[in-house]
Amino acid sequence: MNYDVIVIGSGPGGYVAAIRASQLGFKVGVVERSELGGICLNWGCIPTKALLKSAQVFEYVAHAADYGVSVSGNVSADFEGMVKRSRGVADGMSKGIQFLFKKNKIDHIAGTGKLLPGKTVEVTDADGKKSSFQAAHIILATGARSRELPNLKQDGKKIIGYREAMTLPKQPKSMVVVGSGAIGSEFAYFYNAVGTQVTLVEFMPNIVPVEDEEVSKQLERSFKKAGMKVMTSSTVESVDTSGDLCKVTVKTKKGEEIIEAEIVLSAVGIATNLEGLGLEETGVKTEKGKVDVDEFYRTNVEGVYAIGDIVHGPALAHVASHEGIICVEKIAGKHVEPLDYGNIPGCTYTHPEIASVGMTEKAAREAGYEIKVGKFPYSASGKASAAGSKDGFVKVIFDAKYGEWLGAHLIGDNVTEMIAEVVVARKLETTGEEIIKAVHPHPTMSEAIMEAVAAAYDEVIHL
């Protein structure tokens, strides 16, 4: 069968590209070997947020007295119930993608796709049967998986990755989480919140190391306050799984320390899914484990494109979706602008939450900018005080000479919902003065953005 567009992979890059291509009048097929929606909907973004919400509700109930609410009886976390709810949410979202495919007349081709010369895709189904399909345009969107370190091989039982962390049959009493990026920090928060003794180990000097240093320090304080052990500038040298408990040897500045835990969660990053994709046979160029593409996601092979985690750039679901839309709109001959990778928001759904966009203060100074920095603490926010969530702040950075909004770094309740204001403002080249004059509703967490900007311009009222 022939198609205008075939997409290999149905994650947030692949399925969005397919839907937009269908909207533009193309005949579209999507090759997917597992559940529709990819890792994000089934094993990543969505089910983890369901687990995190369960942890948040548990914390609310456990601290109900702080809000003047009396809860009788023992409050306990139903770990199996949380996992079941999470899987139900993921299943519902995957079924939603099936509906969207049907609505947009997109064919789901079940199986593993491989690129062949001559704009051909070979699909091997679960029974090993091979079928070939041709398309004028083939978009590779195969995503990524949990990366393994040589000294931290995952066995799926005692040393696990993020997939197993979402579906453990029972709650472990203790866990070592290796890596404090978004995935590691979110799981560390979840398990700590529901009662597991968690140790978080990070190689870099600060946890969530891509974030502004002040944000990293605030999250570390919040984690320690919640009873978590945090070890920075530390590396896991080895894990002995021969006994009932894992013996984790951690190298620190002060020497080696052995930590015992039931489970070790490896969250040290991701590896791209390029194996068996036919890149070598078709001559598609790669570099450092990523597919080389231009600003419109065209590879060096005519009619072959790549988006999402397998290309250079942030490995984020919303980035993959926008890349997919830009890719197919360019194929359709529309006038499109390349994606501005300097204005990509990042979110970490711990408690407190983290959201950021643009340059950190350190990066701005190193780039030679003369800057204005404004900071507004949640402790001065009426809404945050009323909500009982005073940990956190909003920090903004402006170019002092021209007024360009260089970056924003938020930590606290609801900041993952608030960061879009900054993204849109930067996209529209909004000035700090315009943000100050834009009326923000009171009382809201979002007022903290206005107040932080006002602080940068020495006009802050409530601080």
C-alpha positions as CSV (number, residue, x, y, z in Angstrom):
1,M,0.0,0.0,0.0
2,N,1.2,3.5,-0.8
3,Y,1.0,6.6,1.5
4,D,1.8,10.2,1.2
5,V,3.4,10.1,4.7
6,I,4.4,7.2,6.9
7,V,5.5,7.9,10.5
8,I,7.5,5.3,12.4
9,G,6.6,5.8,16.0
10,S,3.4,7.1,17.7
11,G,4.8,9.1,20.6
12,P,4.0,12.8,21.1
13,G,6.2,13.6,18.1
14,G,4.9,10.8,15.8
15,Y,1.2,10.9,16.5
16,V,1.0,14.8,16.4
17,A,2.9,14.8,13.1
18,A,0.5,12.2,11.7
19,I,-2.6,14.1,12.8
20,R,-1.3,17.4,11.3
21,A,-0.4,15.6,8.1
22,S,-3.9,14.2,7.8
23,Q,-5.3,17.7,8.5
24,L,-3.2,19.0,5.6
25,G,-4.8,16.4,3.2
26,F,-2.1,13.7,3.2
27,K,-2.8,9.9,3.3
28,V,-1.1,8.8,6.5
29,G,0.1,5.6,8.1
30,V,1.7,5.2,11.5
31,V,3.9,2.2,12.3
32,E,3.9,1.4,16.0
33,R,5.0,-1.9,17.6
34,S,3.5,-1.2,21.1
35,E,0.8,1.0,22.5
36,L,-0.3,4.1,20.6
37,G,1.0,7.2,22.3
38,G,4.5,5.9,22.8
39,I,6.5,6.2,26.0
40,C,5.0,9.6,27.0
41,L,1.4,8.5,27.2
42,N,2.0,5.0,28.4
43,W,5.2,4.9,30.4
44,G,6.3,8.5,30.9
45,C,4.7,11.9,31.1
46,I,1.1,10.9,31.8
47,P,1.3,7.9,34.1
48,T,4.0,9.5,36.2
49,K,1.9,12.6,36.7
50,A,-0.9,10.3,37.9
51,L,1.4,8.7,40.5
52,L,2.6,12.2,41.6
53,K,-1.0,13.4,42.0
54,S,-1.7,10.3,44.2
55,A,1.4,11.2,46.3
56,Q,0.2,14.8,46.6
57,V,-3.3,13.8,47.7
58,F,-1.8,11.4,50.3
59,E,0.4,14.3,51.6
60,Y,-2.7,16.5,51.8
61,V,-4.6,13.9,53.9
62,A,-1.6,13.2,56.1
63,H,-1.3,16.9,56.9
64,A,-5.1,17.6,57.0
65,A,-4.8,19.0,60.5
66,D,-2.6,21.8,59.2
67,Y,-5.7,23.0,57.3
68,G,-8.1,22.6,60.2
69,V,-9.5,19.3,58.9
70,S,-9.8,16.3,61.3
71,V,-9.2,12.9,59.7
72,S,-10.1,9.9,61.9
73,G,-8.2,6.6,61.7
74,N,-4.8,5.8,60.2
75,V,-3.9,7.4,56.9
76,S,-1.9,5.0,54.7
77,A,-0.8,5.0,51.1
78,D,-2.4,2.2,49.0
79,F,0.6,1.7,46.7
80,E,-1.1,-0.9,44.5
81,G,-4.1,1.3,44.2
82,M,-1.9,4.2,43.1
83,V,-0.3,2.1,40.4
84,K,-3.6,0.8,39.2
85,R,-5.0,4.3,38.9
86,S,-1.9,5.4,37.0
87,R,-2.2,2.5,34.5
88,G,-5.9,3.3,34.1
89,V,-5.1,6.9,33.2
90,A,-2.4,5.8,30.7
91,D,-4.8,3.3,29.1
92,G,-7.4,6.0,28.7
93,M,-5.0,8.3,27.0
94,S,-3.8,5.6,24.6
95,K,-7.4,4.9,23.7
96,G,-7.8,8.6,23.1
97,I,-5.0,8.4,20.4
98,Q,-6.9,5.5,18.8
99,F,-10.0,7.7,18.6
100,L,-8.0,10.5,17.1
101,F,-6.5,8.2,14.5
102,K,-9.9,7.0,13.5
103,K,-11.3,10.6,13.4
104,N,-8.4,11.7,11.1
105,K,-8.5,8.6,8.9
106,I,-4.9,7.5,9.9
107,D,-3.9,3.9,9.5
108,H,-2.2,2.2,12.4
109,I,0.3,-0.3,11.0
110,A,1.1,-2.6,13.9
111,G,4.7,-3.9,14.0
112,T,8.3,-2.8,14.0
113,G,9.3,-0.5,11.2
114,K,12.6,-0.5,9.2
115,L,13.7,2.0,6.6
116,L,14.6,0.5,3.2
117,P,16.0,2.2,0.1
118,G,13.5,3.6,-2.4
119,K,11.3,5.3,0.2
120,T,10.1,2.0,1.5
121,V,9.2,0.9,5.1
122,E,9.3,-2.7,6.0
123,V,7.1,-3.7,8.9
124,T,7.5,-6.9,10.9
125,D,4.4,-7.8,12.9
126,A,4.3,-9.7,16.2
127,D,4.2,-13.1,14.4
128,G,7.3,-12.2,12.3
129,K,5.4,-11.5,9.1
130,K,6.9,-8.8,7.0
131,S,5.0,-6.3,4.9
132,S,6.3,-3.4,2.8
133,F,4.8,0.1,2.4
134,Q,5.9,3.0,0.3
135,A,5.5,6.7,1.0
136,A,6.7,9.9,-0.6
137,H,7.7,11.1,2.9
138,I,8.9,9.0,5.8
139,I,9.2,10.5,9.3
140,L,11.3,8.7,11.9
141,A,10.0,9.3,15.5
142,T,11.2,6.3,17.4
143,G,12.0,8.0,20.7
144,A,14.3,6.8,23.4
145,R,14.6,4.4,26.3
146,S,16.3,4.3,29.7
147,R,20.1,4.6,29.4
148,E,22.1,1.9,31.2
149,L,25.6,2.5,32.7
150,P,28.1,-0.3,32.5
151,N,28.3,-0.5,36.3
152,L,24.6,-0.2,36.8
153,K,23.0,-2.9,34.6
154,Q,19.3,-3.1,35.0
155,D,17.8,-6.5,35.8
156,G,14.3,-5.3,36.1
157,K,14.0,-6.6,39.7
158,K,16.5,-5.0,42.0
159,I,18.1,-2.5,39.6
160,I,15.3,-1.0,37.6
161,G,14.5,1.8,35.1
162,Y,11.6,4.1,35.0
163,R,9.1,1.6,33.4
164,E,9.5,-0.8,36.3
165,A,9.4,2.1,38.8
166,M,5.8,2.7,37.7
167,T,4.6,-0.8,38.1
168,L,6.4,-2.4,41.0
169,P,4.2,-5.1,42.6
170,K,4.8,-3.8,46.1
171,Q,6.1,-0.6,47.6
172,P,9.8,-1.0,48.6
173,K,10.8,0.1,52.1
174,S,14.0,1.7,50.8
175,M,15.3,2.9,47.4
176,V,18.4,4.5,46.0
177,V,17.7,6.8,43.0
178,V,20.7,7.4,40.8
179,G,20.4,10.6,38.8
180,S,18.5,13.7,39.8
181,G,17.2,15.0,36.4
182,A,13.5,15.3,36.0
183,I,12.8,11.6,35.9
184,G,15.0,10.8,39.0
185,S,13.8,13.7,41.0
186,E,10.1,13.0,40.3
187,F,10.4,9.3,41.3
188,A,12.5,10.2,44.4
189,Y,9.7,12.6,45.4
190,F,6.9,10.1,44.8
191,Y,8.5,7.2,46.7
192,N,9.6,9.4,49.5
193,A,6.1,11.0,49.8
194,V,4.4,7.6,50.1
195,G,6.8,6.4,52.8
196,T,9.8,4.7,51.1
197,Q,13.2,5.7,52.5
198,V,14.9,7.4,49.6
199,T,18.5,8.3,48.9
200,L,19.1,10.5,45.9
201,V,22.6,10.3,44.3
202,E,23.8,12.9,41.8
203,F,27.1,13.1,40.1
204,M,27.0,16.9,39.6
205,P,27.4,19.4,42.5
206,N,23.6,20.2,42.4
207,I,20.5,18.2,41.9
208,V,18.4,19.0,38.8
209,P,21.7,20.3,37.4
210,V,20.3,21.9,34.3
211,E,18.3,24.4,36.5
212,D,19.4,27.7,37.9
213,E,21.6,27.1,41.0
214,E,19.2,28.8,43.4
215,V,16.4,26.5,42.2
216,S,18.5,23.5,42.7
217,K,19.4,24.5,46.2
218,Q,15.8,25.2,47.1
219,L,14.7,21.7,45.9
220,E,17.5,20.1,47.8
221,R,16.3,21.9,51.0
222,S,12.7,20.8,50.3
223,F,13.7,17.2,49.7
224,K,15.8,17.1,52.9
225,K,13.0,18.7,54.9
226,A,10.7,15.9,53.7
227,G,13.2,13.3,55.0
228,M,15.0,12.4,51.9
229,K,18.8,11.8,51.9
230,V,20.5,13.8,49.1
231,M,24.1,13.0,48.0
232,T,25.6,15.4,45.4
233,S,29.1,15.2,43.8
234,S,28.7,11.5,44.3
235,T,28.9,8.5,42.0
236,V,27.7,4.9,42.2
237,E,30.7,2.7,41.8
238,S,29.0,-0.7,42.0
239,V,25.9,-2.5,43.2
240,D,26.0,-5.9,44.9
241,T,22.6,-7.6,44.4
242,S,23.5,-11.0,45.8
243,G,21.8,-10.5,49.2
244,D,18.2,-9.6,50.2
245,L,19.2,-5.9,50.0
246,C,21.2,-4.2,47.3
247,K,24.6,-2.9,48.6
248,V,25.3,0.3,46.8
249,T,28.9,1.6,46.9
250,V,28.8,5.4,46.5
251,K,32.0,7.4,46.0
252,T,31.7,10.9,47.7
253,K,34.2,13.7,48.4
254,K,34.7,12.2,51.8
255,G,35.3,8.7,50.6
256,E,33.2,5.6,49.9
257,E,29.9,4.9,51.6
258,I,27.8,1.7,51.3
259,I,24.1,2.2,51.3
260,E,21.6,-0.7,51.6
261,A,18.3,-0.6,49.8
262,E,15.6,-2.9,48.4
263,I,15.6,-1.2,45.0
264,V,18.0,0.8,43.0
265,L,16.4,3.1,40.3
266,S,18.7,4.1,37.5
267,A,17.6,7.5,36.1
268,V,20.8,8.6,34.4
269,G,19.3,9.7,31.1
270,I,18.0,8.2,27.9
271,A,19.4,6.3,24.9
272,T,17.9,6.8,21.4
273,N,16.1,4.0,19.6
274,L,18.1,3.9,16.4
275,E,19.0,0.2,16.3
276,G,17.5,-1.8,13.5
277,L,15.9,1.2,11.9
278,G,17.8,0.8,8.6
279,L,19.8,4.0,8.9
280,E,23.0,2.4,7.8
281,E,21.5,0.6,4.8
282,T,19.8,3.8,3.5
283,G,22.7,6.1,4.3
284,V,21.0,8.3,6.8
285,K,23.7,10.3,8.7
286,T,23.9,10.2,12.4
287,E,26.2,11.9,14.9
288,K,26.8,10.9,18.6
289,G,23.7,8.7,18.6
290,K,21.4,11.2,17.0
291,V,20.1,11.6,13.5
292,D,21.4,14.7,11.7
293,V,18.6,16.9,10.4
294,D,18.3,20.5,9.1
295,E,16.0,23.2,10.6
296,F,13.0,21.5,9.0
297,Y,13.9,18.0,10.2
298,R,15.1,16.7,6.7
299,T,17.8,14.1,6.8
300,N,20.5,13.9,4.1
301,V,18.3,11.3,2.3
302,E,15.5,12.8,0.2
303,G,12.1,12.1,1.6
304,V,13.3,10.9,5.0
305,Y,12.8,13.1,8.1
306,A,13.5,12.7,11.8
307,I,12.0,14.3,14.9
308,G,11.9,14.0,18.7
309,D,14.4,12.4,21.0
310,I,16.4,10.9,18.1
311,V,17.5,14.3,16.8
312,H,19.7,16.9,18.5
313,G,17.9,19.1,21.0
314,P,15.9,18.8,24.2
315,A,14.3,15.4,24.7
316,L,10.9,16.7,25.7
317,A,7.4,15.7,24.6
318,H,6.3,19.2,23.7
319,V,9.4,19.8,21.7
320,A,8.8,16.6,19.7
321,S,5.2,17.7,19.0
322,H,6.2,21.0,17.6
323,E,9.0,19.5,15.6
324,G,6.4,17.1,14.0
325,I,4.1,20.0,13.1
326,I,6.9,22.1,11.6
327,C,8.1,19.0,9.6
328,V,4.8,18.2,8.0
329,E,3.8,21.8,7.4
330,K,7.1,22.3,5.5
331,I,6.4,19.1,3.5
332,A,3.0,20.6,2.6
333,G,4.7,23.7,1.3
334,K,3.5,26.1,4.0
335,H,5.6,29.0,5.2
336,V,7.0,27.9,8.6
337,E,9.5,29.3,11.0
338,P,12.2,27.0,12.5
339,L,11.7,26.2,16.2
340,D,13.3,28.6,18.6
341,Y,15.2,26.2,20.9
342,G,16.1,29.1,23.2
343,N,12.5,29.5,24.3
344,I,11.6,25.9,25.3
345,P,10.1,25.5,28.8
346,G,11.2,22.7,31.0
347,C,9.1,21.3,33.9
348,T,9.8,19.0,36.8
349,Y,6.8,17.8,38.7
350,T,8.2,17.3,42.1
351,H,6.9,19.1,45.2
352,P,7.7,21.9,45.0
353,E,7.4,22.0,41.2
354,I,10.1,23.5,38.9
355,A,9.6,25.3,35.7
356,S,12.1,27.3,33.7
357,V,12.8,28.9,30.3
358,G,15.8,30.7,28.8
359,M,19.1,31.4,30.4
360,T,20.1,30.8,34.0
361,E,21.7,33.7,35.8
362,K,25.1,32.1,35.5
363,A,24.7,31.5,31.8
364,A,23.6,35.1,31.2
365,R,26.6,36.5,33.0
366,E,29.0,34.1,31.2
367,A,27.5,35.3,27.9
368,G,28.5,38.8,28.8
369,Y,25.1,40.3,29.5
370,E,24.7,43.1,32.0
371,I,21.6,41.9,33.7
372,K,18.7,42.9,36.0
373,V,17.6,40.1,38.3
374,G,14.3,40.0,40.2
375,K,13.2,37.5,42.7
376,F,9.9,37.1,44.6
377,P,9.5,34.5,47.3
378,Y,6.4,32.4,47.8
379,S,6.6,33.3,51.5
380,A,5.4,36.8,50.4
381,S,2.6,35.5,48.2
382,G,-0.9,35.7,49.8
383,K,-2.2,32.7,47.7
384,A,0.8,30.6,48.6
385,S,0.4,31.3,52.3
386,A,-3.3,30.5,52.1
387,A,-2.5,27.2,50.3
388,G,0.1,26.3,52.9
389,S,2.8,26.1,50.2
390,K,5.3,28.8,51.0
391,D,8.4,26.9,49.8
392,G,9.6,28.5,46.5
393,F,10.1,31.6,44.5
394,V,10.0,33.2,41.0
395,K,13.3,34.5,39.6
396,V,13.5,36.5,36.4
397,I,16.5,37.8,34.4
398,F,16.5,40.7,32.0
399,D,19.1,42.3,29.8
400,A,19.7,45.7,31.4
401,K,20.7,47.4,28.2
402,Y,17.8,46.4,25.8
403,G,15.2,45.0,28.2
404,E,15.2,41.5,26.6
405,W,13.7,38.8,28.9
406,L,16.6,36.4,29.1
407,G,15.2,33.8,31.4
408,A,12.8,32.8,34.2
409,H,13.2,30.2,36.9
410,L,10.3,29.2,39.1
411,I,10.0,26.7,42.0
412,G,6.8,26.2,44.0
413,D,3.2,25.1,43.7
414,N,1.6,25.5,40.2
415,V,4.7,26.9,38.5
416,T,4.4,24.3,35.7
417,E,1.1,26.0,34.8
418,M,2.6,29.5,35.2
419,I,5.6,29.2,32.9
420,A,3.6,29.6,29.7
421,E,3.1,33.3,30.5
422,V,6.9,33.7,30.3
423,V,7.2,31.7,27.1
424,V,4.5,33.7,25.3
425,A,5.9,37.0,26.6
426,R,9.4,36.1,25.3
427,K,7.9,35.0,22.0
428,L,6.2,38.4,21.6
429,E,9.3,40.3,22.9
430,T,7.3,41.7,25.7
431,T,9.2,44.1,28.0
432,G,9.4,44.0,31.7
433,E,7.4,47.3,32.0
434,E,4.6,45.7,30.0
435,I,4.4,42.7,32.4
436,I,4.3,45.1,35.4
437,K,1.4,47.0,33.9
438,A,-0.5,43.9,32.9
439,V,-3.1,43.3,35.6
440,H,-2.6,39.9,37.3
441,P,-5.5,38.5,39.3
442,H,-5.3,38.5,43.1
443,P,-4.8,36.3,45.0
444,T,-3.0,34.0,42.6
445,M,0.4,32.3,42.4
446,S,0.9,34.0,39.0
447,E,1.2,37.4,40.7
448,A,4.6,36.2,41.8
449,I,5.8,36.6,38.1
450,M,4.6,40.2,38.0
451,E,6.2,40.9,41.4
452,A,9.5,39.3,40.4
453,V,9.6,41.4,37.3
454,A,8.8,44.5,39.4
455,A,11.6,43.5,41.7
456,A,14.0,43.5,38.7
457,Y,13.0,47.1,38.0
458,D,12.9,48.2,41.6
459,E,9.2,48.6,41.6
460,V,8.1,45.6,43.8
461,I,5.2,46.3,46.1
462,H,4.8,43.3,48.4
463,L,8.4,42.7,49.3
